[in-house]
Amino acid sequence: MSILTCVVFDLDDTLYIEEDYVRSGFREVAGWLHQNSGVSGPDTFQELMGLFREGVQGRIFDIWLDRHPQLITWVKVNQLVEVYRTHHPDIALLPGMLQVFSWLRNIEVGLSLITDGPLLSQERKATALELTSWFSPLIFTDAWGKAFWKPHTRAFEDVMRLYGGPPQGLVYVGDNIQKDFVAPRRLGWRTVRLRIPGQLHYNREPEGVAFAAEAEVASLEQLTVLLRQWL
């Protein structure tokens, strides 16, 4: 009998490449700006992506708007943020991810999701990726407020209550060594860092043992091999 009861996945940069979502959102913002102001959509998209690739985070729209002062009188940053966060994203699961889901379901291991981020944005990502047919539960921590985003333990404790059994039977698969693994490690779960090129945190190393995953894999094939060893 399997000693694994449930494999819980992170969403962003774990099930899909987050830069694809950024690109999708910037296209939507560029299109909105073109429609409402006449600025070039392609040029706006390239400018936004350029800022992103320079490592700008959190203030991209502020910086872009500062560079276009002729728009400041009527375009507000919060409008651009709203367009970005509420758009229907053009994203896809990592190649091979559906096979991982199918294999886990076939061997009767549960599948769940724990993700941070603005609630509507995360829900629309889950819809675009058709996750509701695979995961139970899907936990969007923002439904409780930002105070309950990882590394808070509440979402992980909810999964533990649902699935029961020893904590070693639960696995969390994520990518972000700043927050993904702190809570599940504290609760006794097994943890796996999926580390593949293109992730936003690919080049970062954990600040200490508490932030590191128990294991690290560089592909979904390696993830499957590891989970087989833990069965």
C-alpha positions in Angstrom: 0.0 0.0 0.0 1.2 3.5 -0.8 2.5 5.6 2.2 1.6 8.7 0.1 -1.9 10.0 0.7 -1.7 13.2 -1.2 0.6 15.2 -3.4 -0.1 18.9 -3.2 1.2 21.3 -5.8 2.0 25.0 -5.9 0.6 26.8 -9.0 2.8 29.6 -10.3 6.1 28.3 -11.9 5.3 24.8 -10.8 2.3 23.7 -12.9 3.1 26.2 -15.6 5.8 28.8 -16.4 4.8 32.1 -14.7 6.4 34.2 -17.4 3.7 33.0 -19.7 1.1 34.5 -17.4 3.1 37.8 -17.3 3.3 37.8 -21.1 -0.5 37.1 -21.3 -1.3 39.9 -18.9 0.9 42.4 -20.6 -0.7 41.7 -23.9 -4.1 42.4 -22.4 -2.8 45.6 -20.8 -1.2 46.7 -24.1 -4.4 46.0 -26.0 -6.5 48.0 -23.4 -4.1 50.9 -23.7 -4.2 50.9 -27.5 -8.0 50.8 -27.5 -8.4 53.5 -24.9 -5.5 55.8 -25.7 -4.2 55.0 -29.2 -0.7 54.1 -28.0 1.0 51.3 -29.9 0.0 47.9 -28.5 3.1 46.1 -29.8 5.4 48.8 -28.5 3.7 48.9 -25.1 4.0 45.1 -24.8 7.7 45.2 -25.6 8.3 48.0 -23.1 6.5 46.1 -20.3 8.4 42.9 -21.1 11.6 44.8 -21.2 11.0 46.1 -17.7 10.1 42.6 -16.5 13.3 41.1 -17.9 15.3 43.8 -16.3 14.1 42.4 -13.0 11.5 45.1 -12.1 8.8 43.6 -9.9 5.8 45.3 -8.3 6.2 48.7 -9.9 6.3 47.9 -13.6 3.1 49.9 -14.4 4.3 52.8 -12.3 7.6 53.0 -14.2 5.9 52.6 -17.6 3.4 55.4 -16.8 6.2 57.7 -15.6 7.8 57.2 -19.1 4.6 58.3 -20.7 3.6 61.4 -18.8 1.1 62.4 -21.5 -1.1 59.6 -20.2 -0.9 60.3 -16.5 -3.9 62.7 -16.5 -6.3 59.9 -17.3 -4.6 56.5 -17.0 -4.1 55.3 -13.4 -1.8 52.5 -12.2 -4.7 50.8 -10.5 -6.6 50.5 -13.8 -3.7 48.7 -15.4 -3.3 46.4 -12.4 -7.0 45.6 -12.6 -6.8 44.8 -16.3 -3.8 42.6 -15.6 -5.2 40.7 -12.7 -8.7 40.1 -14.1 -7.8 39.0 -17.6 -8.4 35.4 -18.8 -4.8 34.1 -19.1 -3.4 32.3 -22.1 -1.3 29.7 -20.2 -0.7 25.9 -20.4 0.5 23.2 -18.1 4.1 22.1 -18.4 4.5 19.3 -20.9 4.0 16.0 -19.2 2.1 17.4 -16.2 -1.2 15.7 -17.2 0.6 12.4 -17.2 1.8 13.0 -13.7 -1.7 13.8 -12.6 -3.1 10.7 -14.3 -0.5 8.4 -12.8 -1.2 9.7 -9.2 -4.9 9.3 -9.7 -4.5 5.8 -11.0 -2.5 4.7 -8.0 -5.1 6.4 -5.7 -2.9 9.2 -4.4 -4.8 12.4 -3.8 -4.1 15.6 -5.6 -4.5 19.1 -4.1 -3.4 22.7 -4.8 -2.2 25.4 -2.4 -1.5 28.8 -4.1 -1.0 32.4 -3.0 -1.8 35.5 -5.1 -4.8 37.7 -5.7 -7.9 35.5 -5.5 -9.5 36.3 -8.9 -6.2 36.0 -10.7 -5.5 32.6 -9.2 -9.0 31.3 -9.9 -8.7 32.3 -13.5 -5.4 30.6 -13.8 -6.9 27.4 -12.4 -9.8 27.7 -14.9 -7.4 28.2 -17.8 -5.5 25.1 -16.8 -8.7 23.1 -16.1 -7.5 22.1 -12.6 -10.9 21.6 -11.0 -11.2 18.2 -12.6 -8.0 17.0 -11.0 -7.5 18.7 -7.6 -9.5 18.4 -4.3 -9.3 20.7 -2.6 -8.0 23.8 -4.5 -7.0 26.2 -1.8 -6.6 29.8 -2.7 -5.1 31.3 0.4 -6.1 34.8 -0.6 -9.7 33.8 0.2 -8.7 34.2 3.8 -6.6 37.3 3.3 -3.0 38.0 2.6 -2.1 37.2 6.2 -2.7 33.5 5.4 -0.4 33.4 2.3 2.5 31.0 2.6 4.4 30.5 4.8 1.3 30.5 7.0 0.4 26.9 7.9 -3.4 27.2 7.7 -3.8 25.8 4.1 -1.5 22.9 4.9 -3.4 22.1 8.1 -6.6 22.0 6.2 -5.2 19.4 3.8 -3.9 17.4 6.8 -7.4 17.3 8.4 -9.0 16.3 5.1 -6.6 13.4 4.2 -5.6 12.2 7.7 -2.7 9.8 8.2 0.8 10.7 9.1 2.3 14.0 7.8 5.0 12.0 6.0 2.3 10.8 3.6 1.8 14.3 2.3 4.1 15.9 -0.3 4.3 19.6 -1.3 5.8 20.3 -4.7 6.8 24.0 -5.3 9.4 26.3 -6.7 9.8 29.3 -4.4 12.5 28.7 -1.8 11.5 32.0 0.0 8.1 30.6 1.2 6.9 27.4 -0.3 8.5 24.8 2.0 8.6 26.5 5.4 5.1 25.5 6.5 5.0 21.9 5.2 8.5 21.2 6.6 7.4 22.6 10.0 4.4 20.2 9.9 6.4 17.2 9.0 5.5 16.9 5.3 7.9 15.8 2.5 8.8 18.6 0.2 10.1 18.8 -3.4 11.5 21.7 -5.3 10.8 21.6 -9.0 13.7 23.5 -10.5 13.5 24.1 -14.3 14.9 26.8 -16.5 12.5 29.7 -17.0 11.3 29.9 -13.5 11.5 33.3 -11.8 13.3 31.8 -8.8 15.4 29.3 -10.8 18.8 30.9 -9.8 18.0 31.5 -6.1 19.2 29.4 -3.3 17.5 28.9 0.1 18.7 31.1 3.0 18.8 28.1 5.3 17.5 24.6 6.0 14.1 25.9 7.0 13.6 27.3 3.5 14.9 24.4 1.5 13.0 21.4 0.2 13.9 17.9 1.2 14.5 17.0 -2.4 15.1 18.9 -5.7 14.2 17.7 -9.2 15.0 19.1 -12.6 12.2 17.6 -14.6 8.8 15.9 -14.2 10.4 12.6 -15.1 12.7 13.0 -12.0 9.7 14.0 -9.9 7.9 10.8 -10.9 10.9 8.7 -10.1 11.2 10.3 -6.7 7.5 9.9 -5.9 7.8 6.2 -6.9 10.6 5.8 -4.3 8.4 7.3 -1.7 5.4 5.0 -2.4 
